Amino acid sequence: MPMQRRTFLGLGVAGALGAGAALLGAGPALADPAPADPFPVGVRRYNWTRGSRAVTTYVYYPAASGTVGGSPVTDAPVADGVFPVYNFTHGYQSSPQNSLFIIRRLAEAGFIVPAPHFNHNPADVGNGETPKDVSQAITNTLALNTSGPLAGHIRTDIGVGVSGHSLGGMTTHGLLTRWADSRIISANPQSCTDQGTPSSSIAAKVLFVHGDRDDLTQYSSARQAYTEMTWPKAFLTFVGGTHTSFWSDQRFPRTVVDWARWTMYGDTAARDRLPADASGTGTRWEAALGENPGPVTGHYRLIAQHSGKYADIDALSTAAGARLIQWSSTGRTNQQFEFVDAGEGHVKIKARHSGLVLQVAGNGNGADITQQADTGARSQHWRLTDHGDNVVSIINRQSGLAMDVWERSTADGARISQYAYNGSTNQRFTRQAV
C-alpha cells in the first residue's frame, strides 16, 4: 500500500515559520562545456508582474567584474559566454538575499539565477499561485536574451533548472507535479514535502536535500516524493539535520552545484564528484544516475572495479562468521549473491552457496564483512549508489560506511571490509547478473 501522502499544507502557516530529461545521450542538447573557473557575480532587479501579482525578481549572473566569492555587484557587466538558467525560490518570510549561500555559488559556476522575492505562504503554493509566479519569472528571464544588458548571454534552447528551500522547495516539487513546467530538465527541492504525483510532461533529473530531523517539513514526505520520481535522481540526507542546519555545511552547495553542472552542462566529471561531494560524517547519499539502473533484486556476481576480482566467501565456507574477500573468478556459488528487498530502499545480500547474509562486524572503518544468519538487523541491510552501467557502491545501513577492498589491494584473498565512502574504484562493484 502506498504511503499516505502528506503535504506541507496540513501544517498550516504556523508550521511554516522556518526561514525560508533527458537522459545522457537523449533529449535536448545540453549547454556548452561547463566553465572551468568561477565567476564574480552580478545582480539586476526586475519589477515583473503576473496579472495583479508582483513577481519582483533578482537575476544573478556570471559577471565580467567583481571579486569571486564576494558580494554580488549590482548591474555589473555580464561575463563572456552563454549561460543556462537555474531558478531559486526562497522559503517563508525569507528572501533571495538571505539565500545567497546557494544562489551565489550557482551563479559563480556559470548559471543565470532568477530569484523571485515573494511574500508567499503555504496556500499560495497549494493553489498553484507561487509555482505559476516562478514559471512567469523563468519566462521573463529567458526573454532577457533578446534585449538589454543580458541579451545574447542566456541559453534558451535547452530547458531550465529549478531549486528552492522550504516553501521554495515545495514550489520546486509543485513545478514537477501539479503545476508542471515542461521546460524543466533539472531540479533541486530542498526541505520540501510531497506536492503530488510526478507529471508525465516532465523529464528532469531531480536532487532532493533534507535533514531527517526536520520538524517543519516532514522528511517522510520528501522520501515519498523521491520514491515516486523516475531516475536519474538522488537524495542527500543530513543525518540528524534540521530544517536549515545544512546551510552552513559546504557539502550542500558542492553537491547542488555539481548536480546543476552535470544536468545542465553535461559535465560528467561533476557527476562523478557527487558521491564525494556528499560523503562524510552525518550524511547519507542515495542515487540512481545511470542509463539503466537495472533490477535491484536477483542473483549477481560482484566484480571490484579496481582489481577485476570477485567478491567471494572465503574458502567456500558455509559457516557463520566466514569473511568476505576478493578472488579471481572461479564460477562457484560462493561468488554469487542474491539481492533481497529489505524495504525502504535497502537490500539484504545473501551468499548463494550458504544462504547466509552479509553483515558488518561493527561501525568503524576497517570492520570485517562476514556472512551470518539472517536476523533482520540493520547491519545486514545495504543500499546501492548507482554509478551507471551496472556499477554500484554498496553502503551499510547501520554504519553508513561503504563496502571496500582493503587498502586497494589487487591480490587474491584481500579482505573486503567497510570504510568511509569516497567513491573510489575499490568501493565500486560491477553487478554481473547470474
C-alpha positions, 0 to 999 in steps of 0.5 A, a space after each residue: 500500500 502506498 504511503 499516505 501522502 502528506 503535504 506541507 499544507 496540513 501544517 498550516 502557516 504556523 508550521 511554516 515559520 522556518 526561514 525560508 530529461 533527458 537522459 545522457 545521450 537523449 533529449 535536448 542538447 545540453 549547454 556548452 562545456 561547463 566553465 572551468 573557473 568561477 565567476 564574480 557575480 552580478 545582480 539586476 532587479 526586475 519589477 515583473 508582474 503576473 496579472 495583479 501579482 508582483 513577481 519582483 525578481 533578482 537575476 544573478 549572473 556570471 559577471 565580467 567584474 567583481 571579486 569571486 566569492 564576494 558580494 554580488 555587484 549590482 548591474 555589473 557587466 555580464 561575463 563572456 559566454 552563454 549561460 543556462 538558467 537555474 531558478 531559486 525560490 526562497 522559503 517563508 518570510 525569507 528572501 533571495 538575499 538571505 539565500 545567497 549561500 546557494 544562489 551565489 555559488 550557482 551563479 559563480 559556476 556559470 548559471 543565470 539565477 532568477 530569484 523571485 522575492 515573494 511574500 508567499 505562504 503555504 496556500 499560495 503554493 497549494 493553489 498553484 499561485 507561487 509555482 505559476 509566479 516562478 514559471 512567469 519569472 523563468 519566462 521573463 528571464 529567458 526573454 532577457 536574451 533578446 534585449 538589454 544588458 543580458 541579451 545574447 548571454 542566456 541559453 534558451 534552447 535547452 530547458 531550465 533548472 529549478 531549486 528552492 528551500 522550504 516553501 521554495 522547495 515545495 514550489 520546486 516539487 509543485 513545478 514537477 507535479 501539479 503545476 508542471 513546467 515542461 521546460 524543466 530538465 533539472 531540479 533541486 527541492 530542498 526541505 520540501 514535502 510531497 506536492 503530488 504525483 510526478 507529471 508525465 510532461 516532465 523529464 528532469 533529473 531531480 536532487 532532493 536535500 533534507 535533514 531527517 530531523 526536520 520538524 517543519 517539513 516532514 522528511 517522510 514526505 520528501 522520501 515519498 516524493 523521491 520514491 515516486 520520481 523516475 531516475 536519474 535522481 538522488 537524495 542527500 540526507 543530513 543525518 540528524 539535520 534540521 530544517 536549515 542546519 545544512 546551510 552552513 555545511 559546504 557539502 550542500 552547495 558542492 553537491 547542488 552545484 555539481 548536480 546543476 553542472 552535470 544536468 545542465 552542462 553535461 559535465 560528467 566529471 561533476 557527476 562523478 564528484 557527487 558521491 564525494 561531494 556528499 560523503 562524510 560524517 552525518 550524511 547519507 547519499 542515495 542515487 540512481 544516475 545511470 542509463 539503466 539502473 537495472 533490477 535491484 533484486 536477483 542473483 549477481 556476481 560482484 566484480 571490484 572495479 579496481 582489481 577485476 576480482 570477485 567478491 567471494 566467501 572465503 574458502 567456500 565456507 558455509 559457516 557463520 562468521 566466514 569473511 568476505 574477500 576478493 578472488 579471481 573468478 572461479 564460477 562457484 556459488 560462493 561468488 554469487 549473491 542474491 539481492 533481497 528487498 529489505 524495504 525502504 530502499 535497502 537490500 539484504 545480500 545473501 551468499 548463494 552457496 550458504 544462504 547466509 547474509 552479509 553483515 558488518 562486524 561493527 561501525 568503524 572503518 576497517 570492520 570485517 564483512 562476514 556472512 551470518 544468519 539472517 536476523 533482520 538487523 540493520 547491519 545486514 541491510 545495504 543500499 546501492 549508489 548507482 554509478 551507471 552501467 551496472 556499477 554500484 557502491 554498496 553502503 551499510 545501513 547501520 554504519 553508513 560506511 561503504 563496502 571496500 577492498 582493503 587498502 586497494 589491494 589487487 591480490 587474491 584473498 584481500 579482505 573486503 571490509 567497510 570504510 568511509 565512502 569516497 567513491 573510489 574504484 575499490 568501493 565500486 562493484 560491477 553487478 554481473 547478473 547470474 
